[in-house]
Amino acid sequence: MATVLSVIDKEEHIQQAARALKAMSHPLRLKILCVVGDSEVCVQDIVEAVGTSQSNISQHLAILREKGVLLTRKDANRVYYRIGDARTLQLIDMMREVFCGEAPAKGRARSA
């Protein structure tokens, strides 16, 4: 148990984890993060993959950006989104494995 406590002993890490988990707790935002995964995806591709309106997706993307879960890059008239923290990617991989029966993404296998 002491090992687990030492991993999150800094208040800033606890706050960062809580913000990320809260932002990801909505089913649509979690689905967006699964679509983005370890790549960079434009809004149009997210809309097509998730299957809801662009305005709805944009509202949820704004929350994920505000909480620091997603980062953006603008190229001409397109905005591209990527997950901003490798730990978030690990968490998504773990959720895919546990809830969807998918193996972790290649190159990011979880260590025991």
Beta strands, then each sheet from edge to edge (+ up, - down):
strand 1: 41-42
strand 2: 70-75
strand 3: 78-83
sheet 1: 1+ 3- 2+
end
